[in-house]
Amino acid sequence: MSEVKKQILIVEDDTDLVDMLSAYFRVQGYEVRTASWGEDAVRSAVDKPPDLALLDIRLPDIDGFEVCRRLRQVRRTQNLPVIFLTEKRERHDRLSGLELGAVDYITKPFDVQELRLRVRNVLRRASFQTMVNPITGLPEGPLVMEKLETMLHQPNWGVVLAGVRNLSPFRDKYGFVASDDVARAVSLMLVKTLQEQQNGEPDSDFIGHVDSADFVIITTADKASRLARKCEMRLEPSLPYFYPAVDREGVTQKPSSERLAVNVTSLSADSGPVRSLDELRRALATATAMV
């Protein structure tokens, strides 16, 4: 759980420009994905939403405006920051991009240093605006990282990591709406389990996302392992009900790598010294692998 690199999706059919921008932004510390076709860009963005898209208007199939329009129609990408890169300078083209919710519009040729600063500023604004997951309503991003870092300075900390495995093959077969429903249902069950443990009393426990399919609960050392068991007991029996009724009987016949599974683990100050988020990430990864 070290600081996650921001992801940029570059949608451009000029291979020389793609290579230059990819190399440049990777050196700047970003994770870069690319697409040369509009249809590929839509699939890539919806499957794994980036933090920002650099989107050319002129593409070999559908144009950048249509790409942006489709992204705005999908809940997962409706708020994705888009910067248009284009040779078009006409006022109506700029207005078309802004009407679709583009955050910036840069004409070619451009100064790559200026582009870097615009990308940085857009991502900074976005990080302040997106502190909750749009699907579950739970905190995510910098707020969760800040909570975890604060937790490590407490003498009696405990943490539970609860994740849904194999959500990608499930999404491929049943669609994004169904996979979003899984994430939402899991979040509600985890919140309910946490509330039951609190027994109606005020508590400082915290729950949020570390990524779209993994949830983290910050609690105390004396409660962590017990809470993890309760979460697992609540989640495990629910898995078949995430599938359509006609498919439920055959779920157990699927290879383990293709069916939904729950992975819950806990860690606490009693497990040994953990001094940083990097050490916490490694310790949780080790504990998860042993589950």
C-alpha positions in Angstrom: 0.0 0.0 0.0 2.7 2.4 -0.9 1.7 5.5 -2.8 -0.1 4.3 -5.9 1.2 5.7 -9.2 -1.4 7.8 -11.1 -2.5 6.2 -14.3 -2.6 8.0 -17.6 -4.4 6.6 -20.7 -2.9 8.1 -23.9 -5.2 7.7 -26.9 -3.3 8.6 -30.0 -2.7 6.9 -33.4 0.7 8.7 -34.1 3.1 6.0 -32.8 6.0 8.4 -32.6 4.0 10.8 -30.4 2.8 7.9 -28.3 6.3 6.6 -27.7 7.5 10.1 -26.8 4.7 10.8 -24.4 4.8 7.3 -22.8 8.5 7.5 -22.1 8.2 11.1 -20.8 5.4 10.5 -18.4 6.9 7.2 -17.1 10.0 9.1 -16.2 7.8 11.6 -14.4 6.5 8.7 -12.2 3.2 7.9 -13.9 1.9 4.6 -15.0 1.0 4.8 -18.7 -1.4 2.8 -20.9 -2.0 3.5 -24.6 -4.6 2.9 -27.2 -4.5 3.8 -30.9 -8.1 3.2 -31.7 -11.2 4.8 -30.1 -13.0 1.5 -29.5 -9.9 0.1 -27.7 -9.7 3.3 -25.6 -13.3 2.9 -24.4 -12.8 -0.8 -23.5 -9.5 -0.1 -21.7 -10.9 2.9 -19.7 -14.1 1.1 -18.7 -12.3 -2.1 -17.8 -9.8 -0.3 -15.6 -10.5 3.4 -15.2 -7.3 5.5 -15.4 -6.8 8.7 -13.4 -6.7 10.8 -16.5 -7.0 10.4 -20.3 -5.1 12.3 -22.9 -7.4 11.9 -25.9 -6.7 12.8 -29.5 -9.7 13.8 -31.5 -8.7 12.3 -34.9 -8.6 8.6 -34.5 -8.9 5.8 -37.2 -12.3 4.6 -36.1 -14.5 6.7 -33.9 -13.3 10.2 -33.0 -12.2 11.5 -29.7 -15.5 13.2 -29.1 -17.4 9.9 -29.4 -14.9 8.2 -27.1 -15.5 10.9 -24.5 -19.3 10.7 -25.0 -19.3 7.0 -24.4 -17.1 7.3 -21.3 -19.6 9.9 -19.9 -22.4 7.3 -20.3 -20.7 4.7 -18.0 -20.8 5.2 -14.3 -17.3 4.0 -13.8 -15.8 6.6 -16.1 -18.4 9.4 -16.1 -16.1 11.7 -14.1 -12.9 10.7 -15.7 -10.7 13.8 -16.4 -10.1 14.2 -20.1 -7.6 16.4 -21.8 -8.1 16.7 -25.6 -4.9 16.7 -27.7 -5.7 17.9 -31.2 -4.7 19.8 -34.3 -8.1 21.3 -34.6 -8.1 24.9 -33.6 -11.7 26.0 -34.5 -13.8 27.5 -31.8 -16.7 25.0 -32.3 -14.3 22.0 -31.8 -13.1 23.5 -28.5 -16.7 24.1 -27.4 -17.6 20.5 -28.4 -14.9 19.2 -26.2 -15.8 21.4 -23.3 -19.5 20.5 -23.6 -18.5 16.8 -23.1 -16.8 17.7 -19.8 -13.2 17.9 -21.0 -11.1 19.6 -18.4 -8.6 21.0 -20.9 -8.0 21.3 -24.6 -4.4 21.4 -26.0 -3.6 22.0 -29.7 -0.6 20.5 -31.5 2.2 21.2 -31.6 2.4 21.7 -27.8 5.1 22.3 -25.2 5.6 19.0 -23.3 6.5 20.8 -20.2 3.3 22.8 -20.3 1.4 19.5 -20.9 3.1 18.0 -17.8 2.0 20.9 -15.6 -1.5 20.7 -16.9 -1.7 17.0 -16.3 -0.3 17.5 -12.8 -2.8 20.3 -12.0 -5.7 18.2 -13.3 -4.7 15.2 -11.2 -4.3 17.4 -8.1 -7.7 18.8 -8.5 -9.2 15.4 -9.1 -7.6 13.9 -6.0 -9.2 16.5 -3.8 -12.6 15.9 -5.5 -12.7 12.1 -5.4 -12.3 11.1 -1.8 -15.1 8.5 -2.0 -15.7 5.5 -4.2 -18.6 6.3 -6.6 -20.0 2.7 -6.4 -19.9 2.1 -2.7 -19.7 5.6 -1.2 -16.8 4.5 1.0 -13.6 6.6 1.4 -10.7 5.8 -0.9 -7.5 7.2 -2.2 -5.4 9.7 -0.2 -7.9 9.7 2.7 -7.4 6.0 3.3 -3.7 6.2 3.0 -3.6 9.0 5.5 -5.8 7.0 7.9 -3.4 4.0 7.6 -0.3 6.1 8.2 -1.9 7.6 11.3 -2.9 4.1 12.5 0.7 2.9 12.4 1.6 5.5 15.1 -0.9 4.0 17.5 0.4 1.4 19.9 -2.6 -0.9 19.6 -3.5 -0.8 15.9 -5.2 -3.6 14.0 -6.3 -3.8 10.4 -8.5 -6.2 8.3 -8.1 -6.5 4.6 -11.1 -8.0 2.8 -11.1 -8.6 -0.9 -13.2 -10.2 -3.7 -11.1 -12.3 -6.0 -11.7 -13.1 -9.7 -14.0 -10.1 -10.2 -12.5 -9.6 -13.7 -13.8 -12.9 -15.2 -17.1 -12.3 -13.5 -17.3 -8.8 -15.1 -16.3 -10.2 -18.5 -19.3 -12.6 -18.4 -22.0 -10.7 -16.6 -21.0 -7.0 -17.3 -20.0 -4.0 -15.3 -23.4 -3.4 -13.7 -23.3 -6.9 -12.1 -19.7 -6.4 -10.9 -20.5 -3.0 -9.4 -23.4 -4.7 -7.6 -21.0 -7.2 -6.1 -18.7 -4.4 -4.8 -21.7 -2.5 -3.4 -23.1 -5.6 -1.7 -19.7 -6.6 -0.2 -19.3 -3.0 1.1 -22.7 -3.1 2.8 -22.0 -6.5 4.4 -18.7 -5.3 5.8 -20.2 -2.1 7.1 -23.0 -4.2 8.8 -20.5 -6.5 10.3 -18.5 -3.6 11.7 -21.7 -2.0 13.1 -22.6 -5.2 14.9 -19.3 -5.4 16.5 -19.6 -1.9 17.8 -23.0 -2.9 19.3 -24.5 0.5 19.0 -21.7 2.2 20.8 -19.6 5.0 19.2 -16.4 3.6 17.8 -13.3 4.9 16.1 -13.1 2.0 13.6 -12.8 3.0 9.9 -13.6 1.3 6.6 -12.6 2.3 3.1 -11.1 1.1 -0.2 -7.5 0.3 -1.0 -8.7 -0.5 -4.5 -12.0 -1.2 -6.3 -12.1 -4.9 -5.1 -10.3 -4.6 -1.7 -11.6 -3.1 1.5 -9.6 -2.1 4.6 -11.0 -1.9 8.1 -8.9 0.0 10.7 -9.6 -1.2 14.2 -7.6 -2.3 17.3 -5.3 -5.3 17.9 -7.7 -7.0 20.2 -10.6 -6.9 17.7 -8.8 -7.4 14.3 -8.7 -11.3 14.1 -12.2 -11.7 15.5 -13.6 -9.1 13.0 -11.8 -10.8 10.1 -13.5 -14.1 11.0 -16.9 -12.5 11.2 -16.4 -10.7 7.8 -15.4 -14.0 6.2 -18.4 -15.8 7.7 -20.8 -13.2 6.4 -19.2 -12.9 2.9 -18.5 -16.5 2.0 -22.1 -17.8 1.9 -23.2 -14.9 -0.1 -21.0 -15.5 -3.1 -23.4 -17.8 -5.1 -26.1 -15.2 -4.9 -24.1 -12.8 -6.9 -24.6 -15.0 -9.9 -27.9 -15.1 -11.9 -30.2 -17.8 -10.6 -29.8 -20.0 -13.7 -26.0 -20.2 -13.1 -25.9 -20.7 -9.3 -25.9 -24.5 -9.4 -22.9 -24.6 -11.7 -20.8 -22.1 -9.8 -18.9 -24.8 -7.8 -18.0 -26.6 -11.1 -16.1 -23.6 -12.4 -12.3 -23.6 -12.0 -11.2 -21.8 -8.9 -9.5 -19.2 -11.0 -12.9 -18.3 -12.6 -15.3 -18.1 -9.7 -15.7 -15.4 -7.1 -13.9 -15.9 -3.9 -13.3 -14.0 -0.7 -10.0 -13.3 0.8 -9.9 -11.9 4.4 -6.9 -11.4 6.6 -5.9 -9.4 9.6 -2.7 -7.9 11.0 -2.0 -6.0 14.2 0.7 -4.4 16.3 1.0 -7.7 18.1 2.3 -9.3 14.8 5.5 -7.4 14.9 6.8 -3.9 14.2 5.5 -2.2 11.1 7.0 1.3 10.6 5.7 2.4 7.2 3.0 1.9 4.6 5.4 -0.1 2.5 6.1 -2.5 5.3 2.4 -2.8 6.0 1.7 -3.6 2.3 4.4 -6.3 2.4 3.1 -7.8 5.6 -0.5 -7.9 4.4 0.6 -9.4 1.1 2.4 -12.2 3.0 -0.5 -12.8 5.3 -3.0 -12.8 2.4 -0.9 -15.4 0.5 -1.0 -17.7 3.6 -4.8 -17.6 3.8 
